[in-house]
Amino acid sequence: MEIKKKQYPLLSSIEKPEDIRKFKLAELQQLSQEVRNYIIETVTEVGGHFASNLGVVELTIALHYVFDTPRDKLIWDVGHQIYPHKILTGRKERLPTIRKFKGLSGFPKREESIYDLYNTGHAGTSISQLLGEAIARDLKKENYKCIAVIGDASIGCGMAFEALNHGGHLQTDCLVILNDNDMSISKNVGAINQYLNKIVTSQFYNKWRKRWYQFVYWMPILSSALKLFSEKFEKAVKDFLLPGSLFEDFGFRYIGPINGHNLKDLIDVLSRVKNIKGPILLHVLTQKGKGFQPAEKDPIEYHSISKIDKNNGNHPSNKIKNTISFSEIVGKTLLEIFRKNERAVAITPAMIEGSGLRELYNKFPNRVFDVGIAEQHAVTFSGALASGGMIPYMCIYSTFLNRAIDQVIQDVALMNLPVRFVIDRGGCVGPDGETHQGLYDLGFLYAIPNIKIYAPANGAELRNFLFYMEEYDNSPIAIRFPKAEEPLSILSLNVDVKDITPEMIFLEDLPKYQIAILTIGITREIGIQIQKELQNIQISSVVCAIRWVKPVDLISLEKIISKSDAFIFIEDSYEFASASQCILEQLSKESKSKHLKTFAFPSVPIEHGTRKEIMDHYGISPYKIKESILNSFKKIAST
Ligand SMILES: Cc1ncc(C[n+]2csc(CCOP(=O)(O)OP(=O)(O)O)c2C)c(N)n1
């Protein structure tokens, strides 16, 4: 899409960051307004991450203005706030394609641009990457700047602290920009957050700091001895005014806080910071949702949006919803469990909203723990809660559980602690793309001792299984389900989730079937559709819908395979990290010989798009699977 010149005179005139370096301050200010308007116009139409992007418009412009990108290395933590950066780095026309199949990724992507250094999506990695870039530069004896932008929630990640610890030791030249909007997706939590708030609200420190920077520190005429003295003095005063001044103690020179929406201040400070040696942390204050009132007021609601009215932020239709998401089912069911059972607790690593836990948290703030972006801690903490006699529901997205595999093994499974893992966004996640795919979980969980695994075929099973988990305290247990919506009516279905026997679905009762379709969890629906289509062309089949993947009912599987000429698996996982593969390995040689194919994801990064598009692209749709089965049959017939 071409950008309208009339509406965006400056934005339409630029192609790359170099183009803005000749702008005067007033032009940069106008450009920031145009970029903001363009994000509002586009993202309210096509959806995507919203509030965080509106908050970093001036910061992004100032960074590209002051630094010589891409020669200077600019790294974004998480990367969901990268839209202004994409707009300034030659991708503005493609913004309407963001998160769409074959369109721009919603996160930084090396394959898209030389300005995107890393493919990110998980929080807390930027300072490690910054240090790696800086040390590589030093070892090559080159001379460019390295900058990382990290949010106030992401800097609380264990990884970020590991990197700060290392950075203070390395003392190489690098700049960490702490983008502090006092928000994670929900309200930010934790001691670091309180510490940052203390800095921001310390009137005495801020008054002193302003004067100090104005009169002493920035004066270019200072001799180096005086400069050294002033730095020492500044540190002493900071230590005095900000007890324990955290970043200084880590070995980073702390500068700030400064207003992240004032381009003049940003450019002044960045230009000066650019010439300071050693590790620096610049504290920048921004507002999430800046410039779009509904998002300023409610940054949680507007963190990530689908199409909304660009004038008032309303959703297009306020039709009564007759569906319910799996996450909402979790929230509602846990509410019932919590009301009856005082030992029930829930743990979430910074995903209260996404995991459907908002109401539960509001009703039971003492038993729902938002631990911040700290998946490893969340798992170990849950293990200890279980050991202490609680019933912990560890609610986590599949992709973020990857961070804590070691903790699942060491701190839960090996000791057989009954943590209830509630794994959301399992399988293909759609628009968030490669960094967020939940395609590994069934495979790695399968390998871990003691843990039991259930993949529900629908929301009713999810609900019943959460109740079952409450009583189940023999071992760790996991339920894994996708990002999906279910008709509300499904909740009245009564299914026995205790029984490990798979469901057998026949369209006709035959002594033998041409094919058995073995589905895992949610792929039952795909299996049923294929079965109908095969029936239309006189191919007999049975669907064997597996939910209990570990332990799995091998006897029933062997039996149905023995009554079939061939069988396939369908699963929403990477094939080589799938429950199917693990189950296949456990089958008898005779059964194995009838295995035609597993329809799952190949081991390549799985891109963004709708879930349907992506599944179809990788041949995991009813039509593609049916075609593949027919081709195999033809091949067999011709040999
Ligand atoms: C390891 C990990 N856990 C959880 C998330 C989900 N997540 C995406 S953005 C975000 C909040 C980030 O807040 P902050 O770092 O303050 O950046 P802001 O959005 O405020 O700019 C969270 C929790 C993630 N991306 N990575």
The ligand as a MOL file (V3000), in Angstrom:
LIG
                    3D

  0  0  0     0  0            999 V3000
M  V30 BEGIN CTAB
M  V30 COUNTS 26 27 0 0 0
M  V30 BEGIN ATOM
M  V30 1 C 9.5970 -15.1110 28.2460 0
M  V30 2 C 8.3430 -14.3680 27.9420 0
M  V30 3 N 7.3060 -14.4440 28.8030 0
M  V30 4 C 6.1710 -13.7600 28.5410 0
M  V30 5 C 6.0500 -12.9970 27.4210 0
M  V30 6 C 4.7470 -12.3030 27.0810 0
M  V30 7 N 4.8990 -10.8400 27.0400 0 CHG=1
M  V30 8 C 5.0100 -10.1770 25.8710 0
M  V30 9 S 5.1740 -8.5460 26.0920 0
M  V30 10 C 5.1130 -8.6950 27.7490 0
M  V30 11 C 5.2160 -7.4810 28.6070 0
M  V30 12 C 6.4770 -6.7540 28.3650 0
M  V30 13 O 6.4880 -5.6110 29.1440 0
M  V30 14 P 7.7120 -4.6250 29.0670 0
M  V30 15 O 8.9800 -5.3740 29.0300 0
M  V30 16 O 7.5620 -3.6320 30.1500 0
M  V30 17 O 7.5360 -3.9590 27.6500 0
M  V30 18 P 6.3730 -2.9570 27.1680 0
M  V30 19 O 5.3290 -3.7650 26.4870 0
M  V30 20 O 5.8290 -2.2840 28.3750 0
M  V30 21 O 7.0620 -2.0650 26.2310 0
M  V30 22 C 4.9370 -10.0200 28.1350 0
M  V30 23 C 4.7990 -10.4950 29.5130 0
M  V30 24 C 7.1470 -12.9780 26.5440 0
M  V30 25 N 7.1070 -12.3060 25.3910 0
M  V30 26 N 8.2670 -13.6490 26.8340 0
M  V30 END ATOM
M  V30 BEGIN BOND
M  V30 1 1 1 2
M  V30 2 1 2 3
M  V30 3 2 2 26
M  V30 4 2 3 4
M  V30 5 1 4 5
M  V30 6 1 5 6
M  V30 7 2 5 24
M  V30 8 1 6 7
M  V30 9 2 7 8
M  V30 10 1 7 22
M  V30 11 1 8 9
M  V30 12 1 9 10
M  V30 13 1 10 11
M  V30 14 2 10 22
M  V30 15 1 11 12
M  V30 16 1 12 13
M  V30 17 1 13 14
M  V30 18 2 14 15
M  V30 19 1 14 16
M  V30 20 1 14 17
M  V30 21 1 17 18
M  V30 22 2 18 19
M  V30 23 1 18 20
M  V30 24 1 18 21
M  V30 25 1 22 23
M  V30 26 1 24 25
M  V30 27 1 24 26
M  V30 END BOND
M  V30 END CTAB
M  END
